[in-house]
Amino acid sequence: MFEGLYLTPAVATALFVLACLAGYRYRAVWKAEGPRWQLWLYGLIAAGGLLVLGFVPLAGGGA
């Protein structure tokens, strides 16, 4: 079903940076006891990005 699904290194890097920034914002909102909806938003973005990075393979250069 998803045999042709790969991440390029540039997309994987951008996704990693986005997940890190979302995790940082999650922690900042959590420490400030901010709105719950922001916790959910940043938490889901961070978790989703890291799950995609963990389970979608990178496109390789050879083999």
SULLIN-V177785 format. One record per pair of residues at least 4 apart in sequence whose ideal C-beta (glycine too) atoms are under 8 Angstrom apart, sorted by the first residue. I is the first residue (numbers start at 1). J is the second residue. If there is no record, write none. Layout:
BEGIN
I,J / I,J
END
This chain:
BEGIN
5,56 / 5,57 / 6,56 / 6,57 / 6,58 / 6,59 / 7,11 / 7,12 / 7,15 / 7,52 / 7,53 / 7,56 / 7,57 / 7,58 / 7,59 / 8,12 / 8,58 / 8,59 / 9,13 / 9,58 / 9,59 / 10,14 / 11,15 / 12,16 / 12,53 / 12,58 / 13,17 / 14,18 / 15,19 / 15,49 / 15,52 / 15,53 / 16,20 / 16,49 / 16,53 / 17,21 / 18,22 / 18,45 / 18,49 / 19,23 / 19,45 / 19,46 / 19,48 / 19,49 / 19,50 / 19,53 / 20,24 / 20,46 / 21,25 / 22,26 / 22,42 / 22,43 / 22,45 / 22,46 / 22,49 / 23,27 / 23,42 / 23,46 / 24,28 / 25,29 / 25,38 / 25,42 / 26,30 / 26,39 / 26,42 / 26,43 / 26,46 / 27,31 / 28,32 / 28,34 / 29,34 / 29,35 / 29,38 / 29,39 / 29,42 / 30,34 / 30,39 / 34,38 / 34,39 / 35,39 / 36,40 / 37,41 / 38,42 / 39,43 / 40,44 / 41,45 / 42,46 / 43,47 / 44,48 / 45,49 / 46,50 / 47,51 / 48,52 / 49,53 / 50,54 / 51,55 / 52,56
END
